[in-house]
Amino acid sequence: MNIQVFNLSRDTRDNDLRRLFAAFGIVNSAEIARDKLNGRSKGNALIEMPVDSDGRRAIVALDQTLVNGKKISVSEI
């Protein structure tokens, strides 16, 4: 399952997201979108989880929660 995360703090790192989502199951990848020119976070990320039910549980649990001081939005792609 592919999951999108929006409104991330610029302080959030790929490993932070991997740990956050790993509480719900296996995480194949967790990658924050970065500006190609300066390498800064664009504030959104893509998470890939191989088990759909784990991904759905993560979405329900994490949507609209605070991560590094910002309320994130989490949904299935």
Biopython code that builds the backbone (N, CA, C, O; Angstrom):
import numpy as np
from Bio.PDB.StructureBuilder import StructureBuilder

atoms = [
    (1, "MET", "N", (0.846, -1.171, 0.000)),
    (1, "MET", "CA", (0.000, 0.000, 0.000)),
    (1, "MET", "C", (0.892, 1.235, 0.000)),
    (1, "MET", "O", (1.887, 1.295, 0.723)),
    (2, "ASN", "N", (0.534, 2.202, -0.802)),
    (2, "ASN", "CA", (1.242, 3.476, -0.837)),
    (2, "ASN", "C", (0.457, 4.510, -0.036)),
    (2, "ASN", "O", (-0.755, 4.661, -0.192)),
    (3, "ILE", "N", (1.174, 5.207, 0.814)),
    (3, "ILE", "CA", (0.573, 6.175, 1.728)),
    (3, "ILE", "C", (1.271, 7.513, 1.529)),
    (3, "ILE", "O", (2.494, 7.573, 1.404)),
    (4, "GLN", "N", (0.495, 8.572, 1.502)),
    (4, "GLN", "CA", (1.075, 9.911, 1.403)),
    (4, "GLN", "C", (0.899, 10.644, 2.726)),
    (4, "GLN", "O", (-0.115, 10.505, 3.410)),
    (5, "VAL", "N", (1.908, 11.421, 3.061)),
    (5, "VAL", "CA", (1.900, 12.193, 4.300)),
    (5, "VAL", "C", (2.172, 13.654, 3.931)),
    (5, "VAL", "O", (3.126, 13.952, 3.213)),
    (6, "PHE", "N", (1.338, 14.545, 4.421)),
    (6, "PHE", "CA", (1.474, 15.969, 4.131)),
    (6, "PHE", "C", (1.652, 16.766, 5.418)),
    (6, "PHE", "O", (1.344, 16.286, 6.509)),
    (7, "ASN", "N", (2.149, 17.977, 5.274)),
    (7, "ASN", "CA", (2.336, 18.954, 6.340)),
    (7, "ASN", "C", (3.408, 18.535, 7.342)),
    (7, "ASN", "O", (3.263, 18.734, 8.548)),
    (8, "LEU", "N", (4.474, 17.957, 6.827)),
    (8, "LEU", "CA", (5.583, 17.558, 7.689)),
    (8, "LEU", "C", (6.444, 18.754, 8.078)),
    (8, "LEU", "O", (6.623, 19.692, 7.302)),
    (9, "SER", "N", (6.960, 18.696, 9.273)),
    (9, "SER", "CA", (7.932, 19.684, 9.732)),
    (9, "SER", "C", (9.220, 19.509, 8.931)),
    (9, "SER", "O", (9.556, 18.399, 8.518)),
    (10, "ARG", "N", (9.923, 20.588, 8.719)),
    (10, "ARG", "CA", (11.216, 20.496, 8.024)),
    (10, "ARG", "C", (12.244, 19.734, 8.859)),
    (10, "ARG", "O", (13.285, 19.324, 8.343)),
    (11, "ASP", "N", (11.954, 19.546, 10.143)),
    (11, "ASP", "CA", (12.851, 18.794, 11.027)),
    (11, "ASP", "C", (12.649, 17.277, 10.927)),
    (11, "ASP", "O", (13.474, 16.514, 11.429)),
    (12, "THR", "N", (11.580, 16.840, 10.297)),
    (12, "THR", "CA", (11.273, 15.415, 10.190)),
    (12, "THR", "C", (12.183, 14.775, 9.146)),
    (12, "THR", "O", (12.392, 15.330, 8.068)),
    (13, "ARG", "N", (12.720, 13.608, 9.474)),
    (13, "ARG", "CA", (13.633, 12.876, 8.595)),
    (13, "ARG", "C", (12.990, 11.559, 8.157)),
    (13, "ARG", "O", (12.020, 11.099, 8.758)),
    (14, "ASP", "N", (13.546, 10.963, 7.102)),
    (14, "ASP", "CA", (13.042, 9.686, 6.603)),
    (14, "ASP", "C", (12.969, 8.634, 7.703)),
    (14, "ASP", "O", (11.969, 7.925, 7.820)),
    (15, "ASN", "N", (14.018, 8.532, 8.505)),
    (15, "ASN", "CA", (14.050, 7.530, 9.578)),
    (15, "ASN", "C", (12.992, 7.781, 10.641)),
    (15, "ASN", "O", (12.488, 6.835, 11.246)),
    (16, "ASP", "N", (12.647, 9.051, 10.877)),
    (16, "ASP", "CA", (11.565, 9.367, 11.819)),
    (16, "ASP", "C", (10.260, 8.749, 11.330)),
    (16, "ASP", "O", (9.523, 8.139, 12.104)),
    (17, "LEU", "N", (9.984, 8.910, 10.048)),
    (17, "LEU", "CA", (8.745, 8.364, 9.477)),
    (17, "LEU", "C", (8.774, 6.841, 9.460)),
    (17, "LEU", "O", (7.767, 6.194, 9.748)),
    (18, "ARG", "N", (9.917, 6.274, 9.125)),
    (18, "ARG", "CA", (10.033, 4.809, 9.113)),
    (18, "ARG", "C", (9.703, 4.242, 10.501)),
    (18, "ARG", "O", (8.953, 3.272, 10.612)),
    (19, "ARG", "N", (10.261, 4.845, 11.555)),
    (19, "ARG", "CA", (9.978, 4.384, 12.924)),
    (19, "ARG", "C", (8.504, 4.579, 13.281)),
    (19, "ARG", "O", (7.892, 3.708, 13.899)),
    (20, "LEU", "N", (7.941, 5.711, 12.897)),
    (20, "LEU", "CA", (6.553, 6.020, 13.210)),
    (20, "LEU", "C", (5.606, 4.981, 12.591)),
    (20, "LEU", "O", (4.713, 4.465, 13.264)),
    (21, "PHE", "N", (5.811, 4.685, 11.311)),
    (21, "PHE", "CA", (4.934, 3.746, 10.609)),
    (21, "PHE", "C", (5.247, 2.296, 10.955)),
    (21, "PHE", "O", (4.365, 1.442, 10.864)),
    (22, "ALA", "N", (6.478, 2.000, 11.348)),
    (22, "ALA", "CA", (6.862, 0.626, 11.698)),
    (22, "ALA", "C", (6.111, 0.111, 12.923)),
    (22, "ALA", "O", (6.049, -1.097, 13.149)),
    (23, "ALA", "N", (5.549, 1.004, 13.702)),
    (23, "ALA", "CA", (4.731, 0.578, 14.842)),
    (23, "ALA", "C", (3.484, -0.178, 14.382)),
    (23, "ALA", "O", (2.832, -0.849, 15.182)),
    (24, "PHE", "N", (3.154, -0.068, 13.089)),
    (24, "PHE", "CA", (1.947, -0.700, 12.557)),
    (24, "PHE", "C", (2.249, -1.854, 11.617)),
    (24, "PHE", "O", (1.329, -2.547, 11.183)),
    (25, "GLY", "N", (3.517, -2.077, 11.291)),
    (25, "GLY", "CA", (3.880, -3.183, 10.412)),
    (25, "GLY", "C", (5.155, -2.880, 9.645)),
    (25, "GLY", "O", (5.862, -1.914, 9.930)),
    (26, "ILE", "N", (5.429, -3.723, 8.676)),
    (26, "ILE", "CA", (6.644, -3.594, 7.864)),
    (26, "ILE", "C", (6.555, -2.355, 6.981)),
    (26, "ILE", "O", (5.517, -2.080, 6.378)),
    (27, "VAL", "N", (7.645, -1.621, 6.916)),
    (27, "VAL", "CA", (7.735, -0.436, 6.058)),
    (27, "VAL", "C", (8.804, -0.726, 5.002)),
    (27, "VAL", "O", (9.982, -0.872, 5.328)),
    (28, "ASN", "N", (8.389, -0.807, 3.739)),
    (28, "ASN", "CA", (9.355, -1.027, 2.657)),
    (28, "ASN", "C", (10.181, 0.213, 2.387)),
    (28, "ASN", "O", (11.385, 0.129, 2.145)),
    (29, "SER", "N", (9.528, 1.370, 2.429)),
    (29, "SER", "CA", (10.251, 2.624, 2.198)),
    (29, "SER", "C", (9.506, 3.780, 2.849)),
    (29, "SER", "O", (8.288, 3.747, 3.029)),
    (30, "ALA", "N", (10.271, 4.788, 3.191)),
    (30, "ALA", "CA", (9.733, 6.030, 3.751)),
    (30, "ALA", "C", (10.633, 7.143, 3.225)),
    (30, "ALA", "O", (11.788, 7.262, 3.633)),
    (31, "GLU", "N", (10.102, 7.946, 2.327)),
    (31, "GLU", "CA", (10.942, 8.945, 1.675)),
    (31, "GLU", "C", (10.253, 10.302, 1.627)),
    (31, "GLU", "O", (9.151, 10.444, 1.099)),
    (32, "ILE", "N", (10.925, 11.278, 2.185)),
    (32, "ILE", "CA", (10.437, 12.656, 2.159)),
    (32, "ILE", "C", (10.807, 13.281, 0.826)),
    (32, "ILE", "O", (11.940, 13.142, 0.367)),
    (33, "ALA", "N", (9.862, 13.965, 0.206)),
    (33, "ALA", "CA", (10.127, 14.672, -1.044)),
    (33, "ALA", "C", (11.027, 15.865, -0.758)),
    (33, "ALA", "O", (10.798, 16.617, 0.189)),
    (34, "ARG", "N", (12.050, 16.029, -1.584)),
    (34, "ARG", "CA", (13.019, 17.101, -1.380)),
    (34, "ARG", "C", (13.140, 17.965, -2.627)),
    (34, "ARG", "O", (13.014, 17.483, -3.753)),
    (35, "ASP", "N", (13.386, 19.239, -2.404)),
    (35, "ASP", "CA", (13.636, 20.180, -3.488)),
    (35, "ASP", "C", (14.953, 19.796, -4.163)),
    (35, "ASP", "O", (15.965, 19.617, -3.485)),
    (36, "LYS", "N", (14.949, 19.669, -5.474)),
    (36, "LYS", "CA", (16.152, 19.227, -6.190)),
    (36, "LYS", "C", (17.271, 20.259, -6.143)),
    (36, "LYS", "O", (18.444, 19.897, -6.230)),
    (37, "LEU", "N", (16.935, 21.516, -6.010)),
    (37, "LEU", "CA", (17.958, 22.557, -6.016)),
    (37, "LEU", "C", (18.660, 22.723, -4.670)),
    (37, "LEU", "O", (19.881, 22.862, -4.613)),
    (38, "ASN", "N", (17.872, 22.706, -3.580)),
    (38, "ASN", "CA", (18.490, 22.971, -2.276)),
    (38, "ASN", "C", (18.420, 21.794, -1.298)),
    (38, "ASN", "O", (18.990, 21.866, -0.210)),
    (39, "GLY", "N", (17.735, 20.722, -1.668)),
    (39, "GLY", "CA", (17.673, 19.533, -0.829)),
    (39, "GLY", "C", (16.756, 19.619, 0.373)),
    (39, "GLY", "O", (16.679, 18.682, 1.168)),
    (40, "ARG", "N", (16.059, 20.741, 0.512)),
    (40, "ARG", "CA", (15.149, 20.899, 1.654)),
    (40, "ARG", "C", (13.852, 20.115, 1.451)),
    (40, "ARG", "O", (13.400, 19.884, 0.329)),
    (41, "SER", "N", (13.283, 19.723, 2.570)),
    (41, "SER", "CA", (12.011, 19.001, 2.561)),
    (41, "SER", "C", (10.918, 19.851, 1.934)),
    (41, "SER", "O", (10.840, 21.060, 2.153)),
    (42, "LYS", "N", (10.074, 19.186, 1.146)),
    (42, "LYS", "CA", (8.897, 19.858, 0.584)),
    (42, "LYS", "C", (7.694, 19.734, 1.518)),
    (42, "LYS", "O", (6.627, 20.279, 1.237)),
    (43, "GLY", "N", (7.868, 19.011, 2.634)),
    (43, "GLY", "CA", (6.800, 18.890, 3.616)),
    (43, "GLY", "C", (5.844, 17.734, 3.369)),
    (43, "GLY", "O", (4.808, 17.627, 4.024)),
    (44, "ASN", "N", (6.196, 16.865, 2.417)),
    (44, "ASN", "CA", (5.356, 15.695, 2.179)),
    (44, "ASN", "C", (6.243, 14.471, 1.949)),
    (44, "ASN", "O", (7.432, 14.594, 1.656)),
    (45, "ALA", "N", (5.639, 13.287, 2.088)),
    (45, "ALA", "CA", (6.417, 12.057, 1.974)),
    (45, "ALA", "C", (5.558, 10.930, 1.418)),
    (45, "ALA", "O", (4.329, 10.995, 1.410)),
    (46, "LEU", "N", (6.246, 9.902, 0.956)),
    (46, "LEU", "CA", (5.601, 8.691, 0.466)),
    (46, "LEU", "C", (6.092, 7.530, 1.319)),
    (46, "LEU", "O", (7.294, 7.343, 1.506)),
    (47, "ILE", "N", (5.147, 6.757, 1.830)),
    (47, "ILE", "CA", (5.440, 5.576, 2.642)),
    (47, "ILE", "C", (4.906, 4.372, 1.885)),
    (47, "ILE", "O", (3.800, 4.414, 1.347)),
    (48, "GLU", "N", (5.682, 3.303, 1.843)),
    (48, "GLU", "CA", (5.211, 2.072, 1.217)),
    (48, "GLU", "C", (5.206, 0.962, 2.263)),
    (48, "GLU", "O", (6.228, 0.653, 2.874)),
    (49, "MET", "N", (4.021, 0.370, 2.453)),
    (49, "MET", "CA", (3.856, -0.747, 3.380)),
    (49, "MET", "C", (3.287, -1.929, 2.597)),
    (49, "MET", "O", (2.289, -1.764, 1.896)),
    (50, "PRO", "N", (3.894, -3.123, 2.695)),
    (50, "PRO", "CA", (3.465, -4.253, 1.874)),
    (50, "PRO", "C", (2.124, -4.867, 2.272)),
    (50, "PRO", "O", (1.473, -5.508, 1.448)),
    (51, "VAL", "N", (1.709, -4.682, 3.510)),
    (51, "VAL", "CA", (0.459, -5.286, 3.984)),
    (51, "VAL", "C", (-0.597, -4.189, 4.092)),
    (51, "VAL", "O", (-0.481, -3.276, 4.909)),
    (52, "ASP", "N", (-1.631, -4.294, 3.252)),
    (52, "ASP", "CA", (-2.666, -3.252, 3.202)),
    (52, "ASP", "C", (-3.325, -2.996, 4.551)),
    (52, "ASP", "O", (-3.570, -1.843, 4.908)),
    (53, "SER", "N", (-3.615, -4.050, 5.304)),
    (53, "SER", "CA", (-4.298, -3.857, 6.589)),
    (53, "SER", "C", (-3.416, -3.083, 7.559)),
    (53, "SER", "O", (-3.924, -2.285, 8.347)),
    (54, "ASP", "N", (-2.107, -3.304, 7.518)),
    (54, "ASP", "CA", (-1.184, -2.531, 8.360)),
    (54, "ASP", "C", (-1.197, -1.063, 7.945)),
    (54, "ASP", "O", (-1.213, -0.172, 8.794)),
    (55, "GLY", "N", (-1.191, -0.820, 6.652)),
    (55, "GLY", "CA", (-1.229, 0.547, 6.146)),
    (55, "GLY", "C", (-2.501, 1.270, 6.552)),
    (55, "GLY", "O", (-2.462, 2.440, 6.934)),
    (56, "ARG", "N", (-3.623, 0.579, 6.471)),
    (56, "ARG", "CA", (-4.901, 1.208, 6.861)),
    (56, "ARG", "C", (-4.915, 1.551, 8.350)),
    (56, "ARG", "O", (-5.405, 2.609, 8.745)),
    (57, "ARG", "N", (-4.376, 0.653, 9.171)),
    (57, "ARG", "CA", (-4.303, 0.933, 10.615)),
    (57, "ARG", "C", (-3.421, 2.145, 10.883)),
    (57, "ARG", "O", (-3.745, 2.981, 11.727)),
    (58, "ALA", "N", (-2.315, 2.237, 10.168)),
    (58, "ALA", "CA", (-1.411, 3.382, 10.331)),
    (58, "ALA", "C", (-2.099, 4.679, 9.926)),
    (58, "ALA", "O", (-1.961, 5.694, 10.609)),
    (59, "ILE", "N", (-2.832, 4.656, 8.830)),
    (59, "ILE", "CA", (-3.538, 5.854, 8.360)),
    (59, "ILE", "C", (-4.533, 6.331, 9.409)),
    (59, "ILE", "O", (-4.561, 7.511, 9.760)),
    (60, "VAL", "N", (-5.344, 5.410, 9.903)),
    (60, "VAL", "CA", (-6.361, 5.770, 10.900)),
    (60, "VAL", "C", (-5.708, 6.316, 12.167)),
    (60, "VAL", "O", (-6.173, 7.302, 12.739)),
    (61, "ALA", "N", (-4.636, 5.674, 12.596)),
    (61, "ALA", "CA", (-3.998, 6.071, 13.856)),
    (61, "ALA", "C", (-3.201, 7.375, 13.742)),
    (61, "ALA", "O", (-3.138, 8.144, 14.701)),
    (62, "LEU", "N", (-2.596, 7.628, 12.585)),
    (62, "LEU", "CA", (-1.668, 8.757, 12.479)),
    (62, "LEU", "C", (-2.241, 10.016, 11.837)),
    (62, "LEU", "O", (-1.693, 11.103, 12.019)),
    (63, "ASP", "N", (-3.333, 9.886, 11.092)),
    (63, "ASP", "CA", (-3.908, 11.065, 10.444)),
    (63, "ASP", "C", (-4.313, 12.109, 11.488)),
    (63, "ASP", "O", (-4.992, 11.793, 12.464)),
    (64, "GLN", "N", (-3.895, 13.334, 11.273)),
    (64, "GLN", "CA", (-4.198, 14.482, 12.131)),
    (64, "GLN", "C", (-3.503, 14.424, 13.494)),
    (64, "GLN", "O", (-3.968, 15.034, 14.458)),
    (65, "THR", "N", (-2.390, 13.690, 13.571)),
    (65, "THR", "CA", (-1.607, 13.674, 14.808)),
    (65, "THR", "C", (-0.435, 14.651, 14.691)),
    (65, "THR", "O", (-0.051, 15.050, 13.592)),
    (66, "LEU", "N", (0.117, 15.022, 15.832)),
    (66, "LEU", "CA", (1.259, 15.934, 15.851)),
    (66, "LEU", "C", (2.563, 15.154, 15.712)),
    (66, "LEU", "O", (2.813, 14.194, 16.441)),
    (67, "VAL", "N", (3.381, 15.584, 14.767)),
    (67, "VAL", "CA", (4.715, 15.019, 14.569)),
    (67, "VAL", "C", (5.670, 16.198, 14.455)),
    (67, "VAL", "O", (5.548, 17.020, 13.547)),
    (68, "ASN", "N", (6.608, 16.276, 15.367)),
    (68, "ASN", "CA", (7.552, 17.400, 15.406)),
    (68, "ASN", "C", (6.842, 18.751, 15.380)),
    (68, "ASN", "O", (7.280, 19.690, 14.717)),
    (69, "GLY", "N", (5.731, 18.825, 16.120)),
    (69, "GLY", "CA", (5.029, 20.088, 16.285)),
    (69, "GLY", "C", (4.054, 20.467, 15.189)),
    (69, "GLY", "O", (3.464, 21.547, 15.239)),
    (70, "LYS", "N", (3.869, 19.598, 14.191)),
    (70, "LYS", "CA", (2.923, 19.905, 13.108)),
    (70, "LYS", "C", (1.892, 18.788, 12.975)),
    (70, "LYS", "O", (2.221, 17.609, 13.109)),
    (71, "LYS", "N", (0.656, 19.162, 12.713)),
    (71, "LYS", "CA", (-0.414, 18.188, 12.523)),
    (71, "LYS", "C", (-0.321, 17.638, 11.106)),
    (71, "LYS", "O", (-0.503, 18.371, 10.134)),
    (72, "ILE", "N", (-0.037, 16.343, 10.995)),
    (72, "ILE", "CA", (0.129, 15.732, 9.680)),
    (72, "ILE", "C", (-1.184, 15.208, 9.116)),
    (72, "ILE", "O", (-2.129, 14.920, 9.850)),
    (73, "SER", "N", (-1.217, 15.096, 7.822)),
    (73, "SER", "CA", (-2.349, 14.518, 7.107)),
    (73, "SER", "C", (-1.837, 13.246, 6.440)),
    (73, "SER", "O", (-0.838, 13.281, 5.721)),
    (74, "VAL", "N", (-2.514, 12.123, 6.674)),
    (74, "VAL", "CA", (-2.072, 10.824, 6.166)),
    (74, "VAL", "C", (-3.221, 10.190, 5.396)),
    (74, "VAL", "O", (-4.342, 10.117, 5.898)),
    (75, "SER", "N", (-2.944, 9.725, 4.163)),
    (75, "SER", "CA", (-3.983, 9.085, 3.362)),
    (75, "SER", "C", (-3.386, 8.089, 2.374)),
    (75, "SER", "O", (-2.191, 8.128, 2.080)),
    (76, "GLU", "N", (-4.230, 7.203, 1.870)),
    (76, "GLU", "CA", (-3.816, 6.240, 0.858)),
    (76, "GLU", "C", (-3.752, 6.933, -0.498)),
    (76, "GLU", "O", (-4.552, 7.817, -0.802)),
    (77, "ILE", "N", (-2.802, 6.519, -1.288)),
    (77, "ILE", "CA", (-2.697, 7.067, -2.655)),
    (77, "ILE", "C", (-3.599, 6.237, -3.550)),
    (77, "ILE", "O", (-3.687, 6.498, -4.750)),
]
sb = StructureBuilder()
sb.init_structure("model")
sb.init_model(0)
sb.init_chain("A")
sb.init_seg("    ")
for serial, (resi, resn, name, xyz) in enumerate(atoms, 1):
    if name == "N":
        sb.init_residue(resn, " ", resi, " ")
    sb.init_atom(name, np.array(xyz, "f"), 0.0, 1.0, " ", f" {name:<3s}", serial, name[0])
structure = sb.get_structure()
